[in-house]
Amino acid sequence: MTSVTIFQNQHQQYIGFVCQGHAGYADQGEDIVCAGISALVITVINALDAYTDEQFTTRTNEETGLISVRFRESVGHDAQLLIKTLVLGLEGIQSTYGNDYISLTFKEV
């Protein structure tokens, strides 16, 4: 299962996320759930880098499926919108394929 935790501050602003694990929907290389999650996450990270001035750190571990993003300071409208778009896409995958393959949680930090 892929676990995604979206981090928010006390004002409900997104401040980062962590995605870890492999969905396990199908064999490696044929897992459309894992591919969809990965495509969404990587596209949002690339868009944050290309289209915003936000400062953030990333951590990855291909073996465990870890992708982590943390913003260094409060983020602006465009970055918030990109994270909202990520959440929308992940909720769509969860709705379509179920909780056996993706867990989406929100955590205030």
C-alpha positions, 0 to 999 in steps of 0.5 A: 500500500502507498501511504500519503500524508499531507502536512498542514499548519494550524491555518490549514495551509499545506506545508509538505507531504510524504508518500511512501510504499508501493501500491501492490495493485499489480506486479512491478512495472504493471501497477497502474495505481502506483504509476498514477500516484507517482506521476501525480507526485512527480508532476507536482514537484516539478511544477513547484520547481518550475512555476513557483519561487517556493523553497522546499526540500525533497527526499527520495528512496526508490527502494521504499518508494519514499518521496518527501517534500517540505516547504522551508517557509509559508507558501503562496497561492500557486504552491497551495493550488498545486498541492490541492491539485495533488490531493484531488488526484490522489482522492480520485485514485483512492475513490476508484481503486480503494483503500487497499492500495492507497491511504491518504491522511492529513496531519497538522504539524 
